[in-house]
Amino acid sequence: MNPPSSFIRKRKFAIASGKANFELNRYTSGKVKTQDTTLIVISREEVETCDLTRFLGSCSPKHQDHRLAQLHGKVRFTIDGFDDDPEPLCTIPSVRTFYSLCHARWPCWSFFADLDSDCLGMIAACIVPNLSLVQRPRRKVEVTMLQPDLICFFESCLPAAAYLHSRLGIDKYAGAKLLQRVSYYLQLPD
């Protein structure tokens, strides 16, 4: 039997189980600014009706450049209203559908997402087609994603990131460094 290829390495994230809204349970939908991070809280109603209007307006590439610069790498996205659901967010069909629709219309996660949180990992887990979940102690669930799926997710974000970098005057070298951080975060091969 051949050893597994590095191509199928997996990325693991520990996320809260049972409490679907793992970052915010006290905020309602909207934008919440905390220190250097902007939290985009998406309501359960928006998820279940697939209403992208407010979400797309919150982080639109159509914002003025100074607003884009303020949001670059400082946004955490979360879903509110699934606190009582015992399933992790990434397994709830309406959440997966919502994030997939967002990704199809707005693949800007790598530009906006705060890499100091599990936010981008959770979003990727909602978008990639293949997941594996393992229950861990203290209501934690380990989410495993296949590397080819993560590569596909990352590559689909590249054109939007390149466009936003050029809008902000970020040169190609600095833009590549920023994308390298995202790649490192997702544990992609060099």
N, C-alpha and C positions, 0 to 999 in steps of 0.2 A: 504494500500500500504506500502510495506517495505521500510525503508530508504535505500539509496544507500550504497552499501558495500564500505569499504575503498579500496577494491581491484580494484574498477573502478575509483579511484581518477584520476584526469587528470593533466598533466604537461603543463603549459602554457609558451610560449615564445613570446615576442614581436619582430617582425622582420620588416625590412623596406619593404614596398610594392612599386611596380612600378619600383623601382630601384633594380633589382634582385641582383646585386653585391653590397651588403650592406656594406662590409668592405673596398673594394678597387675598385675604379673606375679609378685610374690613372696608375695602373701597368699593364704590359702585362704578359702573362703566364710565369711561372718560379718560382724560389725561391727568396723571398725577405726577407732579415734579417733586423729587426727593433728592436733595443735594445735587449731584452731577448726573443723575439718571432720570429719564422720563419714562414713566410706566404707562403703557397703552393698555387699558383694561377693556376687554371686549365682553359684552354682556351675553348671557345665555340666549336671550331672545335674538340678538344679532347672529349668533352662531346657528341657531335652529332655523332661522328664516334665510340664512346665507346673505344677510344684508351687509355688503362691503362698503357702503357709502361713507359712514363716519370713519371707518378704519382707513380707507384709501385717502380721505381728506386729511387725516392726522399726520401721515408720513408721505405725502405726495412728493414725487420728484419735481412737481411744479412749484413747490415752495421757493421763496427767494433764497439765494445762495447763502446769506448769513444764517437763515433758519436751518438750512441743510447742514451747515457746518456745526451748529449747536447740537443737532441730533445725531451727528455721525458717531457711531460706536457707543451711543449712550441711551439706547432705547431698550426697555424690557417689555415684552408683550406677554399678556396673561389673559386668561379667560375667567370670568366670574360667573357663579351660579351653578357650578357643578360640585360644590363642596360635599354634598351628601351622596354623590355618586361613588360607589366603591371602586370603580375602574379608574386606572390612570388616564389622564387626558388623551394621551396618544392612541388609546384604544377605543375611544368613544367615536362612533361613525360620524356624527354631526360635526364634531371638532375636526376630525381628519378631513372631512369634506370642505369645511370652512377654510382651513389653512391651505388645502390644495387649490381652492378657487383663488385665494389671496395670492398664492405663489404663481398661478397661471397669469394673473393680471398685474402682479407687483412683485417680481423676484428680487427685492432689494434687501433681503435679510442680512446679507453679509456686510452691507454698508451701514445699516442702522443698528443692528443688534449689539448689545452690551456683552462682550466676551468674558466679563468677570462673573457672569451668572450662568445658569443652566438654560437660559432662554433659547439660544440658538440650537442647542441640542434637542430641546423639547419641540421646537418648530420642525427641525429635521425629522424627528421621530413621528410627527404627525403627517409629514409629506412623503417620506420614503415608503415604498410598497411592502418591504419585508421587515418585520420586527420580531424580536424574541424577548420575552419578559420572564424575569426570575424574581420571586418574592424574597426579600431579605428581612432581617430583624428590624424592629422599630418602624414598621409600616413603610419601609423603603422598597422600591421595585427597581431592579436593574434592567435597563432597556438596552438591548443590543441591536445594532444595525449593521448590515453588511457594507463593507467598504465600497463595492461598486455602486450601491445605492447612494452612499454619501458623496462619492465622486460626481455622480450624475446631478445630485442636488447642488453641490458646489459649482459645477460647471454651468448650471442653468442660472446661477446668480451672477456670473462673471460679466456678461454684457451690461447689466444694469449698474453694477459697481464701477465698471470702467467709465460709463457715461457720467455717473455722479462724480467720480474723481476728476474727470476732465472739466466738468462744470465748476468745480471748486478750485481748479488750478493746481490740483495735486499732480506732480509729475509722474511719469511712468515708473520710475524707480521707487518713489515713495508709495505709489499705489500698489506696486508689486509687494512691497514690504507689508502693507496693510492686509493684502489678500493672503500673504504667507502666514500672518497671525491667525486668520480664519482657518486656513488649511491645517495649521498646527492644532488649533482648538478642536477641529473635527478628526484629528489624528490621521490625516491623509498622508500617503507616501510623498517623499520629496520629489 
